[in-house]
Amino acid sequence: DWMSALPEELWDISLTNLAIPSHDTMSYCLDINSPLVPSESDSLRLLDKLCHCFVRPTIFKWATTQQDESIEEQLSMGIRYFDLRIAHKPNDPSSDLYFTHVIFTYLTVVETLQSVAAWLDSHPKEIVILACSHFEGIDSRLHQAFIVSLTKVFGSKLCPRKTLRRLWSSGYQVILSYDCETAAGRPELWPAIPYWWANKDTAQGVIRFLDQEKDLGRPSFFVCGLNLTADRCYVAKNPKRSLRTLTFGSWERLRRWLEEQKPGSEPRCLNIIAGDFVGPLPLCSLVIALNQ
């Protein structure tokens, strides 16, 4: 309940001027036996077909950005922005949607968001930002059905742009960003939220990229990604490593940089801050403390 515990002088500033912890949320429940996401390259599909027993464990350890914390546990740890990459499985006759990160999750989207809504019922002053994107394999019919499901799950919790005090007084708890043209004209759906993604495999590379972005000025809502990314060449050269070991090895350098940041409306101020493996690392507490 860190939002309700903020000093009262922060209740009337925009959410875009708060420091908010974030995460690539649903990779804790990836299904190692699921199909590859349709957008993956033909070369990876061929490797997966020829060397499935070797390729799948490699995909799994590099695609997993959260160990075992459920979405309710992540909420309780302080995460308030959720990066939700959504897709429909190839050749699936049902209309069920799943989360993706190279492969699909075993939990469906709707059952997961129902868990979020139930958590919010017990924490009425906490606000979450749900960023839905990617939408692979989803046609206009599935989009419309999904949007209807979202409005049913969250109902009156879906909110317009307000400060914390005004959100609380109106009972709003969910900002729903929908990165697709289908959302145009839907007042309950917010536009895509920019994400500063360095696409680097070292802390120094990530920090250099983020400092360059800060020099250019900030958008309104935006995500600053502390995530490290390993390309296929890096993975091939480091068969004994994983995203977890890469993240942990770079954490101290990223932590020192993070502790020097501040939220607010200034051009170089940060807003939503994302990182991998937020469970074992104190990302949430560090980000929340920036608001003090």
Helices and strands as residue ranges (DSSP letters): G 8-10, G 15-17, E 20-24, G 25-29, H 42-50, H 52-63, H 71-77, E 81-87, E 98-100, E 104-108, H 109-122, E 128-136, H 140-154, G 155-157, H 164-170, E 174-178, G 181-183, E 195-196, H 203-215, E 223-225, H 232-237, H 243-259, E 272-274, H 283-290
